[in-house]
Amino acid sequence: MAFENITLEKGMYGVPGKNFTQVLEELDGSQNYAGTPFAGLDAYQRQLKRFGIRVSGANCDTVEKFFISSQSAALFPEYVARAVRQGMEMASSLPDIAATVTKIDTLDYRTVQTATASDQKIEDPVAEGAAISETVIKTAGSLVTLHKRGRLIVSSYEALRHHRLDLFTVILRQIGAYIARRQMKDAVDVLLNGDGTNTGITVTALTAAPTYNDLVTLWGKLSDYNFNTILAGTTALQALLKITEFKDAQASLNIKGAGKLITPLGATLIHVPSMDAKKIIALDKNCALEMVQAGDVLTDYDKLIDRQMERAAVSAVAGFAQIYGGAAQGLSY
């Protein structure tokens, strides 16, 4: 097979703007395997097949299988990155609140601002010769703040070499889940406090736990947008679920059948344990927030290959910016 002729080396991880799998795909394109037993596998998965490495299942290999040669060892950092990425995807609610994801290859990024006068969002037909209302788009006044979130894996090769890869995958997925939760906290902080250019959302203070009437009022404040998502910490979420209107048959069916927390107003409830205990954010997920990612999951690939996991960092760099400041509103009590 063509992929057997590829020489694997750690330098493949340092190609600007490309991850390891993308570099492999350029050398060994998946389109060449249509109609073969390798169809459906990407270039990295074919390399695992080449070296006979099974990373999951009842008969998966142990960690030491990656280190039978210098070339197979070069596959290990990508295995780590993929497992962490899986954990991020499994634990993350960011796709439910980010209107768009911008991927960049630098640590400096300046988004755009949009502004439309509040009395011009819904207007009468434009009269002949009259000016059309403006939506002003301009470069933001400050850079998007990016945060590096991750974990340092401190272990020895001897401690892990005889353990199955599916067990190590569980550990790596939990690292990914941690990163996803921290990124969710960063997103909430931007909504509440602003992104350096915008000042953050309006938060209405209540004197007691929110009622259904309070949510209806919040819905009215988002009348220019779609009220489709509610973020709440543990205490606030418990208070919402105790509201009588949240106990109707349809809401109960969604919770029991699909595991989704749906409000009577049609908005999806998202549990954010890191939020302040008594704060609630309502938003239009389609236009409130931009997520900015600097690269993919990052690994200390040289340490993972040469030192076999001794004090190797796994991380991801991301930040958030508000798109339409009025697309989110908050409550506190």
C-alpha positions in Angstrom: 0.0 0.0 0.0 1.1 3.6 -0.7 0.9 4.6 2.9 3.6 2.1 3.9 6.2 4.3 2.1 5.5 7.4 4.2 8.3 8.3 6.6 6.7 9.5 9.9 8.6 12.1 12.0 7.8 14.6 14.6 8.4 17.5 12.2 5.0 16.8 10.7 3.5 18.4 13.8 5.1 21.7 13.2 3.7 22.6 9.8 2.0 26.0 10.0 -1.7 26.0 9.6 -2.0 22.2 9.3 -2.4 19.4 11.9 -0.7 16.0 11.7 -3.6 14.3 9.9 -3.8 17.0 7.2 -0.1 16.6 6.5 -0.6 12.9 6.2 -3.6 13.4 3.8 -1.4 15.4 1.5 1.1 12.5 1.3 -1.5 9.8 1.2 -4.9 11.1 0.1 -8.0 9.2 1.2 -9.5 9.5 -2.3 -7.0 6.9 -3.4 -8.7 4.2 -1.3 -12.2 4.3 -2.7 -13.5 0.8 -3.1 -10.7 -0.7 -1.0 -10.9 -2.2 2.6 -9.4 1.2 3.7 -12.2 3.3 2.4 -13.8 5.3 5.2 -10.5 5.7 7.1 -8.5 8.9 7.1 -4.8 9.0 6.6 -4.0 8.7 10.4 -6.3 5.7 10.9 -4.6 4.0 8.0 -1.2 4.6 9.7 -2.6 2.9 12.8 -3.5 -0.1 10.6 0.0 0.0 9.1 1.6 -0.6 12.5 -1.2 -2.8 13.8 -2.2 -0.4 16.6 -5.7 -0.9 18.0 -6.7 2.1 20.2 -10.2 0.9 21.2 -12.3 -2.3 21.7 -12.0 -5.4 23.8 -8.7 -6.3 22.2 -7.1 -2.9 22.1 -3.3 -2.6 22.5 -1.3 -1.3 25.4 0.4 2.1 25.4 3.8 0.5 24.6 2.5 -0.5 21.1 3.0 3.0 19.9 6.7 2.9 20.9 7.8 -0.2 19.0 9.7 2.1 16.6 10.5 5.7 16.1 7.9 6.0 13.3 5.0 4.5 15.2 6.0 6.7 18.2 5.3 9.7 15.9 1.6 8.6 15.8 1.2 9.0 19.6 0.7 12.8 20.0 -2.1 12.6 17.4 -3.8 9.8 19.4 -3.5 12.0 22.5 -4.9 15.0 20.6 -7.8 13.0 19.2 -8.8 11.6 22.5 -8.8 15.0 24.2 -10.8 16.5 21.3 -13.4 13.7 21.7 -13.7 14.6 25.4 -14.2 18.3 24.4 -16.9 17.4 21.9 -18.7 15.1 24.3 -18.7 17.7 27.2 -19.1 20.9 25.3 -22.2 23.0 25.0 -20.4 25.7 23.0 -22.0 24.6 19.7 -25.3 25.5 21.4 -24.3 29.1 22.1 -21.7 30.1 19.5 -23.2 31.5 16.4 -19.9 31.0 14.5 -16.4 29.6 15.0 -13.5 31.5 13.6 -10.2 29.5 13.2 -7.0 31.5 13.2 -3.3 30.8 13.0 -2.2 33.7 15.1 -2.6 34.9 18.7 -3.9 38.3 17.5 -7.4 38.6 16.3 -9.7 41.6 16.0 -13.3 40.9 15.2 -15.9 43.3 13.8 -18.6 45.3 15.5 -22.1 45.8 14.2 -24.5 48.6 15.3 -28.1 49.4 14.3 -30.1 52.1 16.0 -32.8 50.4 18.2 -35.6 52.4 16.5 -34.5 51.2 13.1 -34.7 47.5 13.5 -38.3 47.3 12.4 -39.3 50.3 10.3 -42.0 51.5 7.9 -41.4 51.0 4.2 -38.8 53.3 2.8 -40.4 56.2 1.1 -39.3 57.3 -2.3 -36.1 59.4 -2.0 -35.7 58.6 1.8 -32.5 57.2 3.3 -32.3 53.5 4.1 -31.5 52.8 7.7 -27.9 51.7 8.4 -26.2 48.8 10.0 -22.7 49.9 10.7 -19.9 47.3 10.5 -16.4 48.2 11.7 -13.3 46.7 13.2 -13.5 46.2 16.9 -11.6 48.5 19.2 -9.6 45.8 20.9 -8.2 42.3 20.3 -10.2 39.2 21.3 -8.7 37.9 24.5 -7.5 34.3 24.0 -7.1 31.9 26.8 -4.9 28.8 26.9 -6.7 26.0 28.7 -5.2 22.6 29.4 -3.5 20.1 31.6 0.0 18.9 32.2 0.3 15.1 32.0 2.8 14.0 34.6 3.7 10.3 34.3 6.4 7.9 33.4 6.4 5.5 30.5 6.9 2.6 32.9 3.7 3.6 34.8 1.5 3.4 31.6 3.3 1.1 29.1 1.3 -2.0 30.1 -2.1 -0.3 30.4 -4.7 -0.6 27.7 -5.2 2.3 25.4 -9.0 2.5 26.0 -8.3 3.2 29.7 -5.8 5.9 28.8 -8.4 7.3 26.4 -10.9 7.7 29.2 -8.3 9.8 31.1 -7.6 11.9 28.1 -11.2 12.5 27.4 -11.7 13.9 30.9 -8.9 16.3 30.2 -10.8 17.4 27.1 -14.0 17.7 29.2 -12.1 20.0 31.6 -10.9 22.2 28.7 -14.5 22.4 27.4 -15.9 23.5 30.8 -13.2 26.1 31.1 -14.0 27.5 27.7 -17.7 27.6 28.5 -16.8 29.7 31.6 -14.8 32.0 29.3 -17.8 32.4 27.0 -20.1 33.3 29.9 -17.6 35.8 31.3 -17.6 37.6 27.9 -21.4 37.7 27.9 -21.5 39.1 31.4 -18.5 41.4 31.4 -17.9 42.2 27.7 -15.0 41.4 25.4 -13.0 44.6 25.7 -15.0 46.4 23.1 -18.5 45.7 24.2 -19.5 46.2 27.9 -21.4 43.1 28.5 -25.1 42.3 28.7 -27.8 44.0 30.8 -28.5 42.0 34.0 -31.8 42.7 35.8 -31.7 42.2 39.5 -34.7 40.4 41.1 -35.6 40.3 44.8 -36.4 36.6 44.8 -36.1 33.5 42.8 -37.3 33.9 39.2 -40.9 33.2 38.3 -42.5 32.4 35.0 -43.5 36.1 34.7 -39.9 37.1 35.0 -39.0 34.8 32.1 -41.8 36.2 30.0 -40.5 39.7 30.7 -37.0 38.5 29.7 -38.5 37.0 26.5 -40.0 40.4 25.8 -36.6 42.1 26.1 -35.3 39.8 23.4 -38.2 40.5 21.0 -35.8 41.7 18.3 -34.1 38.3 18.4 -35.0 34.6 19.0 -35.2 33.6 22.6 -33.8 30.1 22.1 -31.2 29.5 24.8 -31.0 29.9 28.6 -27.7 29.5 30.5 -27.9 28.8 34.3 -25.7 27.6 37.2 -26.8 24.8 39.4 -28.8 26.7 41.9 -30.5 28.9 39.3 -31.3 25.9 37.2 -32.9 24.1 40.1 -35.0 27.2 40.8 -36.2 27.2 37.1 -37.1 23.6 37.1 -39.3 24.1 40.2 -41.5 26.6 38.3 -44.9 25.1 37.7 -45.0 25.9 34.0 -41.8 23.9 33.6 -43.5 20.7 34.7 -46.0 20.5 31.8 -46.3 17.2 29.9 -44.3 18.3 26.8 -41.3 19.6 28.8 -41.3 16.4 30.9 -41.3 14.4 27.7 -38.2 16.2 26.3 -36.4 15.8 29.6 -37.1 12.1 29.9 -37.0 11.1 26.3 -34.1 13.1 24.9 -32.3 14.4 28.0 -33.0 18.0 26.8 -34.2 20.7 29.2 -36.8 22.6 27.2 -38.6 25.6 28.7 -42.3 26.4 28.0 -41.1 29.3 26.0 -39.2 27.0 23.6 -35.7 27.8 24.8 -33.1 25.1 25.6 -31.8 25.1 29.1 -28.0 24.6 29.4 -26.4 23.8 32.8 -23.2 25.8 33.4 -21.9 24.8 36.8 -19.2 27.5 36.7 -21.8 30.3 36.5 -22.6 32.4 39.6 -25.2 30.5 41.6 -28.0 32.9 41.1 -27.5 34.2 37.6 -29.4 33.4 34.4 -28.5 34.4 30.8 -31.0 34.3 28.0 -29.7 34.6 24.4 -30.2 34.1 20.8 -27.6 31.5 20.0 -27.6 32.4 16.3 -26.1 35.9 16.7 -24.9 36.6 20.2 -21.4 35.1 20.3 -18.4 34.4 18.2 -15.9 31.7 19.2 -12.3 32.2 18.1 -9.9 29.2 18.0 -6.2 29.5 17.6 -5.1 26.2 16.1 -6.2 22.7 17.1 -5.6 20.8 20.3 -2.0 21.4 21.1 0.4 18.8 22.5 4.0 18.8 23.5 4.6 16.4 20.7 8.4 16.3 21.1 8.1 15.2 24.7 5.4 12.7 23.9 7.6 11.1 21.3 11.1 11.5 22.8 10.4 11.4 26.5 7.3 9.1 26.4 4.9 11.3 28.3 7.1 12.7 31.0 5.5 16.1 31.9 3.8 16.8 28.6 1.2 19.5 28.2 -2.1 19.2 26.3 -4.0 22.4 25.7 -6.4 24.4 23.4 -6.4 28.2 22.8 -9.7 30.0 22.3 -11.5 33.2 23.0 -15.0 34.8 22.5 -16.4 38.0 21.2 -19.9 39.5 21.3 -21.5 39.9 17.9 -24.8 41.6 18.8 -24.8 42.9 22.3 -28.6 43.0 22.5 -28.9 39.4 21.6 -28.4 38.4 25.3 -30.1 39.5 28.5 -29.5 38.4 32.1 -31.3 38.0 35.5 -29.8 37.8 39.0 -31.5 37.2 42.3 
